[in-house]
Amino acid sequence: MNSAHWVLGVDTSAYTTSLAVVGESTIRCDVRRLVAVPQGRRGVRPQEAVFHHIRQLPELWDAVAQALPASRLAAVAASARPRPKPDSYLPTFMAGLGFARVLARALEVPLFTTSHQEGHLRAALGLEGVPDAPFWALHLSGGTTELLWATPRAEGGFAIEEVGTSADLYVGQLVDRIGVALGLGFPAGPALERLAGEVAPPAPLPCARPWRKEGSWWISLSGPEAELKRRIAAGQPAAEVAALLQETLALAISQLVEAAASPGLLWVVGGVAANFRLRHVLEQRLAPRGFQLRFASPELSRDNAVGVAWVGLDALLANQSNR
């Protein structure tokens, strides 16, 4: 590996502080730390998360510096916003961006900025690299339920068109709300998946069919939330509620894809996409309809800086080839 091609990625999402170093054929370092959420709460305020990021970034940097001397970094990349849109903003990303700016200036290396969403897509594509043609993507997380049409940019990153989304709750919000109501910690996804594995998969709850409005497709998750909470209050076993939630989410997401997308390559990314049952049901429903489903590894589905670093590496190599 040419030492000139090591790139540091920085990502400070709503609930995870992440640093990663990648090269053209390897992940050299991947360190993350969750933002602490007190038991029983469904999250923290953005200013609380910023405080945690500011405190955790130097600690994670110590781990990175042990894996690779800073002098060997050729560039730094940071997620500056949630999505690649001019009006996309979340205060937590300013913590990581500020850290990246200072570090890049001190090392006298280029700084590349991207979005958290592009980082998720690039992490999924991984060492295979970026395809030449546009592709479908589902971004499923605590802050996103989006069906996307992604076009790779020659300079790194993606041009993204949002084709479908949710009208009320994001899928990860629903997972965490039901998980916390069942007494699980936050974020609730992994624990809820383990709980659901204790029972056989049930039939899903009915979901409102997707509808088209203002050029986009929409789904609603507030109805399933109300019914699941009613069942918790009625004393239905927690494992049954967890399993019912998984099946219902898979149905709602599949219906959105079926309504809004034409068959083709479909990457599924984001923290909720780490759920194996969800993956299985999506494959069962969508593969017969002509979709070629691909999934990020569970570890790279969750928030991370690996994809951000790869976007930076793509940009660095593109700049070098244009000289």
N, C-alpha and C positions, 0 to 999 in steps of 0.2 A: 504494500500500500504506500502510495506517495503521501508523505506527511502534509503536502500542500492541500490535500483533499479531505481533511478532517473538519467537520462543521458541528458547532454546538447549537442545539435547539433549546429554546426557552418557552414554556407555556404555563401561564397562571390562570387557570380556568376558575369557575365558581367554587370548586371544592378540591382541587388538586394542584399542588406545586410540582412542576416537572422540569427536569433538565436531562438532555441526552446528547451523546456525541455519536455521529455516524460517519462512515466512509462509503466508498462506492460498493463495497461488498460485505459490509459488516456493521453491526451495532456495537460500538466500543463500550458505551456506558449508557445506562437508562436508570435514573433514580427519580423517585416520586414520593410525595408525602401528602396524605389527605389533610384537609382543613378539619380541625376538631369540631364536631357538632354534639352538643349535650344530648344525653338520652332523652327521648320523648319529643325532641324538636325536629321539625322538617326542613331544617336548613339554618343558615346564618345570614345576617345582613351583609351586603357587599362590603361595607367598611370594615366589618369584622374579618371577612375573608382577606381583604387587602393587608390588614395587620398580620395575619398568619403568613401570607406570602412573603412580606418584607422580612419577617423573622426567619422563615425557612429557607429562603433562597441562598444566603451565605452558607448555611449548614449543608445544603445539597451541593453547593459549589465545591466545598472541601472534598466531598466524595468524588466529584468529577476530576478535580486536580490530581487526586491520587491515581486515577485511572489513566490520565493523559496530561502531560504538562501543558499549561496554557500556551506556551510558546509554539506548540505544534498545531494550534488551531488556525485554519485558513479563513474562517468566516464565522459569523454568529447570525442565527435566525431567530425571530421571535414572532409569536402570534400577537397581533396588535388589536384584534377585534374578534367578535364571535363569528361573523360571516363576511364574505368579500363584498360588502355593500358600503357605500359612503356613510350611511346613517347608522351602521351597526356599531354598538358601543356597550361595553361593560367595564366598570371601574377596575375590576381585578386584573385585566390585561395590562393596565398601565404599570402595575408593579413589575411584571416581567419585562415589559418593553423598556422601562427605565433602567433596569438591571442590565439588559442586553446592550443598550446604547453606551452605558458607561464602560462595560467590558470591551466592546468592539473598539471604542475610541482608545482605551488604554493599550490594547493589543495592536492597534493600527491595522485592523482587518475590516473587510466590508461587513455591513449589517444589512440583512435582508428581512423584510417584514412580510407576513402572510396572515391568514385568519385561522382561528381554531378549527373551523369546519374543513378548510383545505388540509390542515394537518391530519385530521381524521382520515380523509380520503387517501392522502399520501402514505400514511401508516399502513392502511389496508393493502395498498399496491405493493408495498415493501420492496424487497430486493429484486422482484420481477421488473420493477421500473414502471414508467408511465406509458399507457397504450397510446397509439397514434390517433385513434378515433374517439369521438365522444361516447359516453356510456351513462347508464342509469345508476343512481345511488340512493339508498335509503339511509338517512342520518337519524338515528334513534337514541335519544339521551334524555337527561333530566331537563334540558332546556331546548330540545329540538325534536319535532316529529315532521320530517320533511322528505318528500320525494324530489330528487334533483336530476337535472340533466347537466352533466359535467363535461366540459370541453378542456382538455389539457392546453396550457399556454406554453409556447416555445421557451419563454424566459423563466418558467417554473410556476407552479400553482395551477389554478383552474379558473375558467370562467364558468359560473354556476347560474343556472336558471331554476328557480323554485317552481315546481309543477303542482305539488300537492302538499297539504299541511293539515294540522288540527285546528279546530275552531275554538277550543277551550283549553283542555289540558294537554301537556306533552306526555308522551308515553312514560318517561322516567318519573315525571311528577306523579302519575297515577300509581306506579310501582311504589314510590316512596310513601305516598299518602296511605295506601293500604298496608304497606309494611309497618309503618309506625303505628297505625291503628291496631295491628296484630301484636304490638309490643317489640318489634324488631328495631335494631339500630339504624342510623342513617349514615350513608345511603343503604337502602334495604335490599337492593337487587340480588346479591349473592346469597344472602340468608333466605330470602323469599324463594329463590330457585331450589335451594336445598330442602326447604319445608315442603314445597310442592312435589318434590320427588318421593315423598312418603306415601302418596296415593296415586291411583290410576288417573290418567288425564280424563276430565269430564267433558261433556259437550259445552261449547262456549255459550255465554250469554248472547242474546240477540244484539246486534249493533245497527245503528242507523246507517243506511246506505250512503256512500259518498255522494256529494252533490257538487255541481260546478257553479261557481260564482266569480265574476270579475276576472275571468281568464285563468282561474286556478281551481283545483279540486280540494274538497274539504271533508274531514271526518270529525265526529264528535265523540268524546270519551267521558263526558260528565254523567251520562245515563248509566254506563257500567259502574262508575265510581259510586253513585248513589245506591245502586243495587248491592254492590259488594259490601258497603258500609252497613246496609240494612241487614245483610246476612251475618255480619260480625256481631251486630247488636242482638240478633236473634239467637246467638250462640252456636252458629255453624262452626265446626272444627277448623282451626287455623290452616291446616294443610289443605283442606278442601277449598277454602277461600283462595289460598295462594295458587293452587292449580287452576282454579276457575279464572283467575286474573290472567295467567299466562295464556290460556287457550283463547280468551276473549281478545287480548291484545293481538295475538297472531291473526285472528279473524279480521279485526279492524284494519290492520296494516295490509293484509293480503287484498282486502277489498279495495283499498286505496290504489294499490299498484294495478290491479286488474282494471279499474275504471280509468286511470290516468295515463298509463304507460303502454307503449307497444312492446312486443317481445324483443328481447335482446339481453346483452350483458347487464347484470344488476349486482352492484356491490352493496353490501349491508354493513354499515359502520356505526360507531357510537357505543356508549357503555351498555345500553340495553341489548345491543346485538351480541353481547357476550353470553346471553342466555341460550343454553343448548336446546331446550325445548322449543323456544321461539324459532331458532334456526331450522329445526326439524320440520315444524309445521309450515313455515314459509316455503321450504323446499318442496314439501308434499303438495302444496296448493299451487305454487307458481311454476315449478318445472314443467308439469304437463301442459302449461299454457305457452311454453316457448321461451321462458326466461332462464338464462344461464346464471344461477346465483353463485356469488363468491362472497366469502366472509373474511374479515380480518381475524387474526388469531384472537382468542379471548383477551390475552394480555394487551394486545395493541388495539382492541376495541375500546377499552377504558381510556380515560383522558391520559395523554402522554405527550412528551416533547419529541418523540422519535420522528413522527411524520413532519413536524415543523422543521426539524434538522434536515430531513431529506428534501423538503422544498427548498431550503437554503442551499443544499448541495446541488440540486438541479439548476438553481439560478447561478451558482458559482461556475459550474461547468459550462452553462450556456454563455456566460460572459467571456470565459476563456476561449471558447470556440469561435466567438465573433470577433476576436482581436485580429 
